[in-house]
Every structure is written in C-alpha cells, then in structure tokens.
Amino acid sequence: MKLYLSSYRIGEKKLELENWIKEHDNRILVIPNALDMFADGERKTNGIVDKCNELTQLGFNYEILDLRDYFNKYDLLLKKLEKFKAFYVLGGNVFVLRRAMKLSGFDCFLKENYDNPNYLYSGFSAGICVLASDLHGIHLVDDPNIDPYNFGEIIWEGIGLLNYLPVPHYNTPSHPESEKMYDAVDYLKMNNLDYKTLKDGEVIIIEKNNKLNKKL
C-alpha cells in the first residue's frame, strides 16, 4: 500500500498522486467521517466538496464513502470497495474517525491490504493521525469524548500502519490548531512516544512494497 500522508489538504507533492493515476486508474473514494461531529447540512457538504475539488483538478474521479452506511455491515463494505484501490481521508476529529473505521470494519480492511502495493491511502490531518498505533497525545488537540455514534468508549489504539504518531500543522501559524500541536509534542516527548512533525504543505510518502519512507 502506498501511503500519501499530508499535513493539510493535498500538500506539495501532487505529482505523486498524478503518477498514481497514470499507473493505475483515476477512481478514488473520499472518506469524510472525521467531520461527523458536525451536523449534516449544506455547510458541511460544501466544505467536503471544496476539498474534493482538489482531487478533480489532479484528474481523479471521486466518490464519497460515508462509513456510517456500513456500520456492522462489513460484507457490504467489502463489496463496495471491490472496484476501488485509492482512498482519500479528510481531516476532522481523530477519535470520531477511529470509531467510524472500527464500526464499519474499514480498519480491518486497511490492515488486511497493507502489504498490497496496488492500494493508495491518502489523507490529511486526522486522516493520517488515525494510522498510528497509539493515539495518546493527539487528545490534547482533538476531544476524544466527542462520540456522534454513541459507541460508548474512547479508542486509544490507532490502526497501526505507522509506528509513530504524525503531528500535522506543526509550526504552521496560519493553522488554528498549530499551537495545540506543540502541547501534543511535549506530551509525546514526556511519555517517550514516537512521532513525526509536519508543517502544512509537507507530505510523508511510504511505499510498502519497497519500504520507502521519505518526508517531502
């Protein structure tokens, strides 16, 4: 699986995504569930569409995948995913997104297909934090108690595709969460937890098939 991990929105390495289209196809599923703490409506929809327009400009043909439609329906989710090999996961609340991935089984799908180089996982902010093994630290930025699904517990264990926590928006004064990211880094240092910081615009690329791991 190719991981395209951006601090904010598409980031500065668009060529990586354009090359993916050339080598595979242009179909991509957009997962917006990190925003489920907000009520559905025109404002939320417009925000999602705005971020998806960046994909369209790159040549992708996107479709929205709302994981809520597949809660406790893993077989149905797998059927939906059959025609897609690329995903773009939006930012929002990490803990809300983690619950949505667990309730739908999308976390299991990612772990089962991580060794397959024909998949692309791209995303930003919460969409990359959720891939860590441990979500402690990011709780100083995103409220872990927000639970729009009434799941009933906080999931501190991330998906586990990364052995460190990506810290987005770091040292990016233009982003409103940047100051809180310093607190997150202090917590991670104090508790000897691995992390990597990203300024907005920066992207981490990981190619699972050749163990490439570079920050761009």
N, C-alpha and C positions, 0 to 999 in steps of 0.2 A: 504494500500500500504506500502510495506517495502521500506525504503529509505536507500541506502548504499552510503554515501557521503564521498568520498576520496579527500584528498588534491591533490595527484598526482598519476595517473595510478591506479592500483588495490589497493594499500595500504597494510597494515599489517594484515588485518582481512579476509584473503581468506577463512577461514573455514566457515564464514557466507554465502559466495556465494556457496561453495561446499554443504553446508546443504540445500540451496535453491534448488539445482539440485535434491537432494535426495527426497525432499518433493514435488517437482513439476515436471519439466522436464528440459531439457538442452537447449532448444531453446531460443535465445536471439537476439534482434535487436540492432545493433550498429548505433548510430546517430552521424555522423562526421561533421555536418553543422557549428559548431563553427569555422571550418577551411576554410570556403568558401571565406574568403578574399584572399586566395591563389588560384592561377590558377590551374585547374585540370591538372594532369600530373603524370609522374612516381614517382617523389619525394614525392608528396603529397600522392599518393596511397600507396607507401612503408611505409610511416610514419603511416598511418591508419592500415595497415596490421600488422605492428610491435606491435602496441598496442592491436590489436585483438588477436594476438598470445598468450597473457597472458590469455585471456578467454579460448582459446582452451586447454591450459595447465591445466586449472581448470576443464575441462570436458564439457564446453559449445560448442554448435553448433551454430555459429553466422551467421547472415546475415546482410548486410549493408542496412540501410534505409536512403535514401537520401530524405530529406523533400522537396527539390526543385521539385521532381517529383509529389508532391501533393499540390502545391500551388493552392489555390482556388478550391481544389478537395477533400473536407472533407469526402464526402461519400466514395470516392475511398480509402482514407486513412483508414477509419474505416474498410473497407473490408480487407485491407492489415493486419491490426492489429488483426483480429479475431483469428488467430492461435498463437499469441504471448502474453506472460504475463510478459516478462522481457525485460528491456531496459538498454543499456549502452551508456552514452552520453559523448563524448570526450571533452577535453578542447580546447581552442582557444580564440576567441573573444566573450565575453558575449553578447554584443549587436547584433552582427551578428546572434548568435544562437537564441536570443529572437525574432528577426524578422522572422527567419525561422519557429519557432514554431507558431508564430501568423499567418503567411501567409498560413501555412498548416493546422492549426487547432489543432496541437498536444498539444498546451497549454490547449485548451478546453478539450481534451481527458484526460489529466492528472488530471485536476480539477474534472471532472465528475467521475473519477475512484479512487480518492484518498482514499475513505473510503473502498475500496475493498482490503482485505488482500491478495488476490491471485495475486497481481501485485508486481513486483520488479522494482524500478527505481534506477539504479546505475550510477555513473559517477564521474568525477573529474574536478577540476578547474572550467572553465566556465560552465561545465555540472552541477555543484552544485550551483554556484552563481545565475544562472538563476531562481532557485526555490524561491528566496527571494521575499518579497513583494515590496521592493524598491531597485533599482539598483544604486542609488547615492552612491558614494564612490568608487565603482569599476571603475568608469570612469577615475580615476587617474591612472589606470593600463591598461585598455583596451580602445582604442579610440572609442567613441560612434558614431563618424561620418563616420566610415567605413560602407558602405552600398552597398554590391555587388548586391543587388536585386532592387536597385532604389526605395526603399519603400518610401523614402521622409521625414521621421521623426525619431527621436530617441524615443525609447520606454523605459521610465524610470520605468515603473511598471513591476515587475517580475511576475512569475507565481503565487506566493502567497501560496505555500505549506509550506513555512517557514516564521516565523515572525521575522527573523533576517537574516543578510547577512553573509554567510560563507566567511571567508577570508583565502583562501588557500595559501600555500607556505610561511606562516608566519614564521619568524625566521629560515629560511632554506637557509643558504648562498650558497648552491650548485645550487639553482634555480635562473635563471636570473631575475625573477620578484619579488624576495623576498624583495628587498629594497623598491620597489614601494608599497608593501603591508603595510609598516609602514606608508606611507603617507595616504593610504586608511583608516587605523585605526585611525589616527589623525583626519581625516575628519569626520569619523563616531562618534567619541567621541565629537567633537566640535558641531555636529549637533544632538546630542542625539539620534542617530540611533543604534538600537540593532545589535550586530554582535557576531560571534564566530570565533576565530582564529584556524587554523590547520597547524601544521608542516607537511611537506611531510612524508608520511607513516601513519599519523593519519587518522582515519575514524570516522565519526558520523553515528550511526545506529539509525533509527527511525522506530518503529513498530507501524503503525497507529492503528491496532486493539487492542493493549493493552497499547497504549500511552507510550511505552518505548522510551526514548530519552537518549542515552548514547554516550559519546565520548570515543573511544577506541584507 
